[in-house]
């Protein structure tokens, strides 16, 4: 099976699953695939929003129903929650809308909001707005990159799937390195 057929057949599912776990590079790759004509841009945006919203809601509900137990299960997460609670006290609504744009807050912030007193519906409504903004920025960025790439390289449509794959792999590598680095920074001496 041709890689472009894989993207056409399973691209939207991959976007939902990918953005559930790690989003920036997945949405850039989705935008590139849309610029190549493999996916529709509105479909890629909706798939990205669905994955991010599902991830945020899951983390929020995890914080709401298992918040205190999470502190014991994940000591590194517990260490990061203190700073997030301070941000929540000062900038609750703004933080819900924009936390996606700050590396390191994507998982911790929804858990912390779940542990706070904010209502589930208020969080979900503001998170939906934030997800829409975030998804548009990254998918349109990928679309612009894909369009520019096509103009720069002759017959680029043959290579855009490769660029999307490289971005996705780079995202996984960056995510793993970030986890390793943050793990070392939190360990007590």
Order of alpha helices (4+ residues) and beta strands (2+ residues): alpha-alpha-alpha-alpha-alpha-alpha-alpha
